[in-house]
């Protein structure tokens, strides 16, 4: 007899409700009876979207529902409870028999999946976390089969979750490090595992598929299992000796010098003719100019010692910085970071690797633009997260953040210095309406709810353009008037936002790739009479990834290491080693800052306004009421200023029998007769 899908849903809903009510009652007999109702629910094999790998077994189904109910009542892990709920739904409605057991042993599909879990260390995971032991007395009884089936399925889910989303949420260790919320569709994954001929291959596909992860894993495997690779694979081709350019004369375009041949080899610019190998021509000059621009120079057409020094420092010369030793824990920690990223980065995306202080625009896995950036200080870090850029703002206004409002502006405003906003080029603005600061009682007002902005101009911290990817951190990319800071090697100067050295060029690239803009259109929006705070929406959204990779593998297969400026690597390695996430989070600077802001907001001190004598006849009735309430015009009797008089210390000189002031006195020395 065939039932409709609606009737099946009604029957299963009633069965689930019966099981839940029986579990709350705490009676094993009622739980068993309710499970029997669930087993008796009609099965509709024609509604399944996969080829079932099980055989119907009512006794097994009843036993595993009992195991799920018992396990759920004892678990406090929210993720585990959700998995058990979904398993109960599937084993009650779709899986009428075991998925991984044939006879009294494991099926071939289960053997393959178990072997893959035992090789978890090949992916930087721990095989001990997914260990499943077969009962010593076999799997003859339904209770034994149900217990093993449940443990095996939960371990499969755990492995898949760790492979795709990581072993813990990074927010648990630092509020400034987030994991992308990936849809963990357990029901679909279980159906795929049940129908897959090779579940092991499905588990492997859960790992990140990014090229950066694959390269890093290859290095990890070579270090972890050197015996698996023969000598030819392990040994890398030795790099040629670094080209070191000795000091020499200044060479301009059109001149010849023997060192030019080495310069061509260093910059990979071959000569058009063999006889011009030592000629400093236009092509080579443009290559030098392009290289020097990447090092912070605007134009550099002359080949001199400054160019030689810059080239020597970036190609493995004597003045190159010594690289720190990379441990296996460093590699595993950076492999874990890839699991926190989105599965798809986007055809066009912006890649901000914070430890490298660089931003890159990537199109179809090719970097089409790269520039230096400034990131947050260690006390006001730039958060690690992914979001979507929606618009660009030309000649932007700057919304003053709450930290500056509370710590810098509020004490002055509450003290009666109502001109502080005008002096700093700021104003209170609701949409297009400007409000005077005299309309507020600053000793009581909540300044965090008052919008204070700074107009566009040379003193605006946002410069000429900003790039918005809306997020709850209120972080974005923008220009800055302090261009000299980009010359520093460690560029941690901001309050959390990302400053770009050449934002106009970044705007040209982003708008050109997404909205078909040209350079002239960008320049027109930055003209003197152009509209202020002009928002331009992107026709195609651009994914922005603020990442934190300190160990990477370049195109040549070599490791590149960066400094752990924010301490995220240290915290990740501690968490992977088993240290309590709560203990790690206790020293999180983001949580410390959050507690401080909450404390200030909850217990903000009442500032006493400056004493000013105001005649009642010159103020309104409303202002007079403010005086009584202790407002800005509240009259206070001026305190008398206390003067401290310093007495001069005299000493008697026996020789001249005269008095003189002490030469060490603050009043100086005076010789008397």
SULBEL-V931327 format. One line per field, one symbol per residue. psi: psi as a letter, one per 30 degrees, with the letter a starting at -180 (. if undefined). A space follows every 10 residues. Layout:
psi = ???
This chain:
psi = kklleeeeee eeeeeeeeee eeeefgjeee eeeeeeeeef kkkifffkgl jkglkkjeee eeeeeeeeee eeffkfkeee eeeeeeeeee ffeejglkfg kjbgakleee eeeeeeefgf ffggljfffh kkkkkfgahe keeeeeeeee eeeeeeeeee eeeeflflkf ffekfgjlkk jkjiieeeee eeeefkfife eeeefflkgk eeeeeeeeee eeeeifffkl eeeejlkkkl kkjkjlkalk klkflkkffe eeeeeefhjl kelefgegki aeeeeeeeee efefggkdkj fkjafeeeee eefgggafgk kkklkkleee eeefeeefff llekfkeklk jjjeffhkkk jkjhgkjfkk lllkallffi lkljlkakkf lkkkilljjk leeeeeeeee eeefgfifge eeeggllkkj cgkkkkffgk jfffkjffgj jklklkaffk ffbfklkkjk lffhklkllk fifffffkej iiflgeljkk eifeeeeeee eeffghllee eeeffglegl kkhjkjkkek kkkkjjlikf jlkafggkkk klkiefgeee eeeeeffgkk eeeeffgkfe eeeeeeeeee eehkkjkklk kkjkkffgll eeeeeeeffh afgkkkkkkk kkkkkkkkjl lkjeefhlkl kkfglffakk kl.
